[in-house]
Every structure is written in structure tokens, then in C-alpha cells.
């Protein structure tokens, strides 16, 4: 009788142990699946000029190629850098319209990033509303029949731009206007076109500019070529000595500058879009997948189709901290 009782206890204990193991495995599998599902999301902060490109072109293609979900937010790059520095954003990838916003988080104490990769160059253009009262002259300027600056100087012409304190395109616009003074040998051009560097009548947030241009409330804006191309907006091409689009004219670009309110001087240089993966990244694998996608052959083809100029990737910062998977891709 004692043998049967002992045997029954062993059976119950074995059953409970097996049940516990099964539950443990079940919970573990569920947790792994849940974690895998969460890690499919890649959080991306990107330059506001890339909204159309990132959301409509890059995001779906990236998802189809990798299975990752692109969860993005676009604003002025300096503004995004400040949000990261202040702890209000924690992206997996930060894509900037200049190296300066990323350098700010690299130089923070402690560093919030350790490296950056330049992956494309861009150029400034004058994008305009084709239904503007000045449309005829704008079209002539686009064809090179009349000087572009003559149109912008016309009475009643409404030209707008982004804030040079929050967006690289804002300070690039000021620098380009100063270069126009030099290129055309006319020291009055910049003031005629822009007024003061921080002219409150002209400066608007990126998203507001897009809206008021589309609705015809203004005539033209300072834009990147890829913005105009991706949105199907007509634009005026500027001389390469002014548009900050080519390394060939770096020495000429260096002649103009903009001083931020922090007293940091921005010297005129070619416009390079760059990215980094911050040190507190949540989804490392997804971040690396996006970083590599942008410098892949398919990524370069997509970027070139929408007006950006893909370049051979250039690394800046602590090379030893660059993820091996990205290092191999660049090589």
C-alpha cells in the first residue's frame, strides 16, 4: 500500500514538473515572439526635407527588403538634434541634412553618438508655385531666359525659407545668398532677396512652408532639389557656385558663412546628408539594416531617382565604434 502511495506521489510530482516546464517554454516562446514583433519597428528621426522620400519611397521599399517597419518623424535637423540632447527623443537612427546636428550629439558629454556616415549630397534650388502671379517670370528664370534673382526682387513677390537656427537648409540659404553677392559681384543681392539673416517675415517651419506654397499663399521657397523632384514642384536651378551641391566649388563656398546665436560659425561647404545610430539605440539590428540599406545599390538608385546625389560613403568620428556590418558594407 505504501508503495502505491509513493508511486502516486512520484507520478503527481512528475506531472506537475512537466506541466511547469511546458508553461515555462510556452511563456518563453510568447515573450520571444512578442520581443521579435517589437523589434520589427525601427524608430527614425530624419531631416524635414526628406518627408516625402522617407515615408513614400524609402519606408515601403525598406520594409519589403528587410521586413522592418520604418517609424519616422521629420523636422529641421538642428531641432531634432536638440530634442535628442534634451532627452525628448530616442531614435534608432538619426538622418540629418548636415553633419553639424550629428556632431552636436557626438560632442555631448557623455557622447550620445560616436560616428556618422555621409551618404548623399544635395543642392539648393528655388521651388515655386506654378499658379503664382509671377509664374511667367519664374518659368523664364527656370529656362535661364532672365536672372532668377530679378524675379525674387519684384515688388510683392513672396519668398519664404526655414529658420537658420533650427534647420541646416535655413543657414544654407543665407550662405547661398551671400555667395550670390560674390558670384554676381553685387553686394546688395542678399539683402534684396532675404533681408536680415533671421528676417521674421520670411522664416517659417518646414511643414508650414510646404502647405502655404501648395495653397498659393506664397510664390516660392528655398528648397533642396530632391524636395522639388519628389513632390513634383517646378524649380529654378542655381549656378553650382551658389547651390552648395558640389565639392568642386568647396573653396568658393568657404567664402561665405553664417553665425548661429550660440556664436558658432557655419562655413559654406557642400551639403552632405548623413546618418548615425545613437549609443542608446533600442533596435540595433533594425538600425544597422536601415543604415546599410541607404548605402546599398538599391538605396542609391532610389535616392538618385528623387533628386538626391548618392556618394561613396564617408565615415567621420570614432571608426572603431562603427558597427562591423556597416564597416563591411562601406568597404
C-alpha positions in Angstrom: 0.0 0.0 0.0 2.8 2.4 0.9 4.5 1.5 -2.4 1.4 2.6 -4.3 1.1 5.9 -2.4 4.8 6.6 -3.0 4.4 5.8 -6.7 1.3 8.0 -7.0 3.2 10.9 -5.4 6.1 10.5 -7.8 3.6 10.4 -10.7 1.9 13.7 -9.5 5.3 15.3 -8.9 6.4 14.3 -12.4 3.2 15.6 -13.9 3.5 18.9 -12.1 7.1 19.2 -13.2 6.2 18.5 -16.8 3.4 21.0 -16.6 5.7 23.6 -15.2 8.2 23.0 -17.9 5.6 23.3 -20.6 4.3 26.5 -19.2 7.8 27.9 -18.9 8.5 27.0 -22.6 5.2 28.5 -23.7 5.8 31.8 -21.8 9.3 31.9 -23.2 8.1 31.4 -26.8 5.4 34.0 -26.3 7.9 36.5 -24.9 10.4 35.9 -27.7 7.7 36.3 -30.3 6.5 39.5 -28.7 10.0 40.8 -28.5 10.6 39.9 -32.1 7.4 41.8 -33.1 8.5 44.9 -31.1 12.0 44.8 -32.7 10.5 45.0 -36.2 10.0 48.7 -35.6 12.9 51.0 -36.4 12.5 54.5 -34.9 13.9 57.1 -37.3 14.3 60.9 -36.9 15.1 62.5 -40.3 15.5 65.9 -41.9 12.2 67.5 -42.7 13.1 67.9 -46.4 13.0 64.1 -46.6 9.4 63.6 -45.5 8.0 62.6 -48.9 11.1 60.5 -49.8 11.2 58.6 -46.5 7.5 58.0 -46.0 6.5 57.2 -49.6 9.7 55.8 -51.1 12.3 54.6 -48.6 9.9 53.2 -45.9 7.9 50.8 -48.1 11.0 49.6 -50.1 13.0 49.1 -46.8 10.1 47.1 -45.4 9.8 44.9 -48.5 13.6 44.2 -48.5 14.1 43.6 -44.7 10.7 43.1 -43.0 11.4 46.0 -40.7 8.8 48.8 -40.1 10.0 52.3 -40.7 8.6 54.5 -37.9 9.7 58.0 -38.8 9.4 61.7 -37.7 10.7 64.6 -39.8 11.7 68.1 -38.6 14.6 70.5 -39.0 17.8 68.6 -38.3 19.1 71.1 -35.7 15.7 70.9 -34.0 15.9 67.1 -34.0 19.4 67.2 -32.6 18.2 69.4 -29.7 15.3 67.0 -29.0 17.8 64.2 -28.7 20.1 66.2 -26.5 17.2 67.2 -24.2 16.1 63.6 -23.9 12.7 64.1 -25.7 13.6 61.7 -28.5 15.5 58.4 -28.5 15.7 57.2 -32.2 17.3 54.1 -33.5 18.6 56.1 -36.5 19.1 59.9 -36.9 19.3 61.2 -40.5 20.5 64.8 -40.8 20.7 67.3 -43.6 24.2 68.3 -42.4 26.9 66.8 -40.3 26.6 69.6 -37.6 23.4 68.3 -35.9 25.0 64.9 -35.5 28.3 66.3 -34.4 26.4 68.1 -31.6 25.3 64.8 -30.1 28.7 63.2 -30.7 30.4 66.1 -28.8 27.9 65.9 -26.0 29.2 64.8 -22.6 28.7 61.9 -22.4 28.6 61.3 -26.2 25.1 60.3 -27.5 26.6 59.1 -30.7 30.2 58.2 -31.8 30.3 58.3 -35.6 28.4 59.5 -38.7 28.3 58.4 -42.3 27.8 60.9 -45.2 25.7 59.1 -47.8 24.4 61.7 -50.2 24.9 65.3 -51.4 22.1 67.8 -52.2 21.8 71.2 -53.8 19.7 74.2 -53.2 17.0 75.4 -55.7 14.2 77.9 -55.8 10.9 75.9 -55.8 7.8 77.8 -56.9 4.1 77.6 -57.2 3.2 77.2 -60.9 0.0 79.2 -60.3 1.8 82.2 -58.8 1.1 85.6 -60.2 4.8 85.6 -61.1 4.6 82.2 -62.8 5.6 83.5 -66.2 8.7 85.2 -65.0 9.5 82.2 -62.8 9.3 79.9 -65.8 11.6 82.2 -67.8 14.1 82.1 -64.9 13.9 78.3 -64.8 14.8 78.3 -68.5 17.6 80.7 -68.0 16.0 83.5 -70.0 16.1 86.0 -67.2 18.1 86.1 -63.9 16.5 84.2 -61.1 17.2 87.0 -58.6 15.4 89.6 -60.7 12.2 87.7 -60.2 12.7 87.4 -56.4 13.3 91.1 -56.2 10.0 92.0 -57.9 7.6 94.1 -55.8 5.0 91.9 -54.0 7.0 88.7 -54.5 6.6 86.4 -51.5 9.7 84.3 -50.9 10.0 82.2 -47.7 12.6 79.9 -46.1 13.3 77.9 -42.9 14.8 79.1 -39.7 18.6 79.1 -39.8 18.7 78.4 -36.1 16.6 75.2 -36.4 17.3 73.8 -39.9 20.5 73.5 -41.9 18.6 74.5 -45.1 17.9 77.8 -43.3 21.6 78.6 -42.8 22.5 77.2 -46.2 20.0 79.6 -47.8 21.7 82.6 -46.1 25.1 81.3 -47.1 23.9 80.8 -50.7 22.6 84.4 -50.9 25.9 85.7 -49.6 27.7 83.6 -52.3 25.4 85.2 -54.9 26.7 88.6 -53.8 30.2 87.4 -54.6 29.3 85.4 -57.8 27.4 88.3 -59.4 29.6 91.0 -58.0 26.7 92.7 -56.4 26.8 93.3 -52.6 23.1 94.2 -52.5 21.6 90.9 -53.7 21.4 89.1 -50.4 19.6 91.9 -48.6 17.2 92.4 -51.5 16.2 88.7 -51.5 16.4 87.8 -47.8 16.7 90.9 -45.8 18.2 90.2 -42.4 19.6 86.7 -41.8 16.7 86.0 -39.4 14.1 88.0 -41.2 10.9 87.1 -39.2 8.7 87.9 -42.3 10.4 85.1 -44.3 11.1 82.4 -41.8 8.6 79.5 -41.3 8.7 75.9 -40.1 9.4 73.3 -42.8 5.9 71.8 -42.7 4.2 75.2 -42.8 6.3 76.2 -45.9 5.1 73.2 -47.8 1.5 73.9 -47.0 1.5 77.6 -47.9 3.4 77.0 -51.1 1.0 74.3 -52.2 -2.0 76.5 -51.4 -0.6 79.5 -53.3 -0.2 81.8 -50.3 3.4 82.4 -51.3 5.3 82.4 -54.6 8.5 80.5 -53.9 10.7 78.9 -51.2 14.3 77.9 -50.8 14.3 74.1 -51.2 16.6 71.2 -51.9 16.3 69.7 -55.4 15.2 66.4 -54.0 12.2 68.1 -52.3 11.0 69.6 -55.5 11.6 66.4 -57.5 9.9 64.1 -55.0 6.8 66.4 -54.8 6.6 67.3 -58.5 7.1 71.0 -57.8 8.7 73.2 -60.6 12.1 74.8 -59.6 14.9 77.1 -60.7 18.3 75.6 -60.8 21.0 77.8 -59.3 24.6 78.1 -60.5 26.9 75.4 -59.0 29.0 78.2 -57.4 25.9 79.1 -55.3 23.8 75.9 -54.8 26.3 74.2 -52.4 25.9 71.0 -54.4 29.4 70.1 -55.5 32.8 69.5 -53.9 34.3 71.1 -57.0 33.4 74.5 -55.6 34.3 74.0 -52.0 36.8 76.8 -51.9 34.3 79.2 -53.4 31.7 78.1 -50.8 34.2 78.7 -48.0 34.0 82.5 -48.7 30.6 82.8 -47.0 29.4 81.9 -43.6 26.5 82.1 -41.0 26.9 82.7 -37.3 24.4 80.9 -35.1 23.0 82.5 -32.0 25.3 80.2 -30.0 28.2 82.1 -31.7 29.2 79.0 -33.7 30.2 79.9 -37.2 29.0 77.8 -40.1 31.4 78.0 -43.0 29.9 77.4 -46.5 30.5 73.8 -47.6 28.9 71.3 -49.9 25.7 69.9 -48.5 26.0 66.3 -47.3 23.2 64.2 -45.8 24.4 61.9 -43.1 23.2 59.4 -40.5 24.2 57.9 -37.2 23.0 55.2 -34.8 22.9 56.8 -31.3 24.5 54.9 -28.4 21.2 54.3 -26.6 19.7 52.6 -29.7 16.9 50.2 -28.9 16.8 48.1 -32.1 20.4 47.7 -33.1 19.7 45.1 -35.8 17.0 47.2 -37.4 19.1 50.4 -37.2 22.0 48.7 -39.0 19.6 47.3 -41.6 18.4 50.8 -42.4 21.9 52.3 -42.4 23.1 49.7 -44.8 20.0 50.0 -47.0 20.7 53.7 -47.5 24.2 52.9 -48.9 23.2 49.8 -50.8 22.9 49.7 -54.6 19.1 49.7 -54.4 19.1 52.5 -51.8 21.3 54.6 -54.0 19.1 54.1 -57.1 16.0 55.2 -55.1 17.7 58.3 -53.8 19.0 59.3 -57.2 15.5 58.9 -58.7 14.2 61.5 -56.3 16.9 64.1 -56.8 19.5 63.3 -54.2 23.0 62.5 -55.3 24.3 59.3 -53.7 28.0 59.4 -52.9 30.6 56.9 -51.8 30.0 56.7 -48.1 32.3 58.8 -46.0 32.8 57.9 -42.3 33.5 60.6 -39.6 34.2 60.1 -35.9 35.3 57.0 -34.0 35.8 54.4 -36.6 36.3 51.7 -34.0 32.7 52.2 -32.8 31.2 51.8 -36.3 29.3 48.5 -36.3 31.2 45.8 -38.3 28.2 45.1 -40.5 28.2 48.8 -41.7 32.0 48.9 -42.0 31.9 45.8 -44.3 29.2 47.4 -46.4 31.2 50.6 -46.8 34.3 48.8 -47.8 
